Amino acid sequence: MRRTFSPDYKVAAVKLVTEQGYSVAQACSELGIGETALRRWIKQVQAEK
């Protein structure tokens, strides 16, 4: 079953990679989410800037 995440959660996950120096794999492991999802969220956040 697919999980849904709030926009705030997605931004926090993206910041782990973009601001705190985590690799995508590290952040996904910590958060229990898939790498594809996190990479998509990163692209979405960067597109909004």
Secondary structure by P-SEA (a helix, b strand, c coil): cbbbbcaaaaaaaaaacccccccaaaaaaaacccaaaaaaaaaaaaaac
